[in-house]
Amino acid sequence: MAHEAEDKARETSAKASQKTKETSAEADQKASEASSKASGKAKEFSEYVSEKSDELSKEAGDKYNKAKKNATRNYKEGKEEAKEKGNELSRNSDNPVVVGNAVIIGVGSVALGFSAYQKYAQGELSWKLAGITAAAVGAFAVGDYHVSHNLVSQRAPGPPHSFPDFDAGFNQFRHLKIRA
């Protein structure tokens, strides 16, 4: 009976050993398959990321080129416009009204900028002060326009040809009657 029990234990041990080897081999095979599958997925993801990166890079390059082209065009247009305005000022350099306005704008801009910096440095610059200053500058501009318009009209009969763009902006409001 002891001999039978030993044989049975050996048989059971052999079966367990065999089962362990089979299970281990199966686990190794499944791990290898999972590793292969994960490696394939990682490769797919890497390719996807690479493609998206290339697309985004191309898109960014296209946007950069478009912005550069627009900036170049805007620069050239601005340069031409500045040249035209400079020529307009040159054509009117003998007109004391235009010269006076240019001096007023230059001196006023420097004075306004210097005053604003002083207020800022003293910590007294506020939106209220900026609004009041903007209103004063606007009121001065309207008054200057009317004075300049009258002076140019007296100097050269007919429509004031010295301020065509500025006059065009006010023509749209001539039909309004202002009541005091």
SVG drawing of the C-alpha trace seen along z (x, -y; Angstrom):
<svg xmlns="http://www.w3.org/2000/svg" viewBox="-32 -134 40 136">
<polyline fill="none" stroke="black" stroke-width="0.4" points="0.0,0.0 2.8,-2.4 4.3,-1.4 1.0,-2.2 0.8,-5.6 4.3,-6.4 3.5,-5.5 0.3,-7.6 2.2,-10.5 4.8,-10.3 2.1,-10.0 0.4,-13.1 3.7,-14.9 4.5,-14.1 1.0,-15.2 1.4,-18.4 4.9,-19.0 3.5,-18.3 0.6,-20.6 2.9,-23.3 5.1,-23.0 2.1,-23.3 0.7,-26.2 4.1,-27.9 4.5,-27.3 1.0,-28.6 1.7,-31.7 4.9,-32.3 3.1,-32.0 0.3,-34.4 2.9,-36.8 4.8,-36.7 1.6,-37.3 0.6,-40.2 4.1,-41.6 4.0,-41.3 0.5,-42.8 1.6,-45.7 4.7,-46.2 2.5,-46.4 0.1,-48.9 3.1,-51.0 4.4,-51.0 1.0,-52.0 0.7,-54.7 4.2,-55.9 3.3,-56.1 0.1,-57.9 1.9,-60.5 4.5,-60.9 1.9,-61.5 0.0,-64.0 3.2,-65.8 4.1,-66.1 0.5,-67.4 0.7,-69.9 4.2,-71.0 3.1,-71.5 0.0,-73.4 2.1,-75.6 4.5,-76.2 1.6,-77.1 0.2,-79.5 3.6,-81.1 4.1,-81.6 0.6,-83.1 1.2,-85.4 4.6,-86.4 3.1,-87.1 0.3,-89.2 2.8,-91.1 5.0,-91.9 1.9,-93.0 0.7,-95.2 4.2,-96.6 4.3,-97.6 0.8,-99.1 1.7,-101.0 4.9,-102.3 3.0,-103.5 0.3,-105.1 3.0,-106.9 4.7,-108.0 1.4,-109.4 0.6,-111.2 4.2,-112.6 3.7,-113.8 0.4,-115.4 2.2,-117.2 5.0,-118.3 2.4,-119.6 0.8,-121.7 4.1,-122.8 3.5,-126.4 0.0,-126.4 0.4,-128.0 -2.7,-126.1 -1.2,-122.7 2.2,-123.7 0.5,-125.1 -1.5,-121.9 1.6,-119.8 3.4,-121.9 0.4,-121.7 0.2,-117.9 3.9,-117.5 4.2,-119.8 0.8,-118.5 1.9,-114.9 5.2,-115.5 3.5,-117.5 0.7,-115.0 3.2,-112.1 5.5,-113.8 2.5,-114.8 1.1,-111.3 4.5,-109.9 4.9,-112.3 1.4,-111.3 2.3,-107.7 5.6,-108.1 3.7,-109.9 1.1,-107.2 -1.7,-109.6 -2.5,-108.3 -6.1,-107.0 -8.8,-106.1 -10.7,-109.2 -7.8,-111.4 -7.2,-109.6 -10.9,-110.0 -10.9,-113.7 -7.7,-114.2 -9.1,-112.2 -12.3,-114.3 -10.2,-117.5 -8.0,-116.3 -11.2,-115.4 -12.8,-118.8 -9.6,-120.5 -9.5,-118.5 -13.1,-119.4 -12.4,-123.1 -9.1,-122.9 -10.9,-121.3 -13.5,-124.1 -10.9,-126.9 -8.6,-125.2 -11.6,-124.7 -12.5,-128.3 -8.9,-129.5 -8.4,-127.2 -11.8,-128.3 -10.7,-132.0 -7.3,-131.3 -8.5,-129.3 -12.0,-129.8 -14.1,-126.7 -14.0,-123.4 -11.1,-123.0 -8.8,-120.8 -6.2,-120.6 -8.2,-118.2 -10.2,-115.8 -10.1,-112.8 -10.8,-114.7 -13.7,-116.6 -15.2,-113.4 -15.6,-112.1 -17.6,-115.1 -19.8,-115.4 -21.9,-112.5 -23.1,-114.6 -23.8,-117.9 -27.5,-117.1 -27.9,-116.9 -29.2,-120.1 -27.7,-120.8 -30.0,-122.7 -28.7,-124.7"/>
</svg>
